[in-house]
Amino acid sequence: MTFILEYFPLILFFAVYKFMDIFWATGVLIVASVIQMIYQYFTDGKVSQRHWVFFAIALLLGGMTILFQDEQFIMWKATIIYAILGASLLVSHYVFKKNLAKKALLSVLNSAMLQEQKTSKEEAQSDNPAAKLDIPEALFDRLNLAWSALFFFIAVLNLYVAYNFSLNFWVNFKVFGLMAITFVAILITIMKVSKYLPEDD
């Protein structure tokens, strides 16, 4: 359900583009982003800062795309978002001494471990079982740097595809290519931390 919600605007963008055009798809992307934020507000009680930023970028570039009837504006959306993500990882780590990759990974692991305890009917020992994992800080640092480099690479790759291939190819790349790259990166991250995870009984 979380996966569907996260990619809800992108899925609708792709579907509408295939049946209509890039401008209708852009309008639907903006509306879908609003629906996504409303749903998050009613389920979590707030809208994450990340979704506010993504919506603002979609609204600005999407609005310019529709207003000027020029798809180049919406093509820049992924590049700007991934560049912001890459910069955020670096600035948070080296300026504010906070490892966002560590925070995100521990949050995912914590949710998975709590769900496993609930499924196996074990009594939860802690509200934050992932905090007890003996994962080296050096590994978190490398993962933070690796994800930052990946985000910057995607930011550049998106523009390369946008300006060197057809619009149809770019849309397919944006939906399936970026999703595949992210999926592979997640798998590699899981492999890196898997040996520090508790073994199943």
Secondary structure, DSSP 8 states (H G I E B T S, - for coil): -HHHHHTHHHHHHHHHHHHS-HHHHHHHHHHHHHHHHHHHHHHHSS--HHHHHHHHHHHHHHHHHHHHT-THHHHHHHHHHHHHHHHHHHHHHHTS---HHHHHHHHHHHHHHHHHHHHTT---S-S-GGGGS---HHHHHHHHHHHHHHHHHHHHHHHHHHHHS-HHHHHHIIIIIHHHHHHHHHHHHHHHHHTTS----
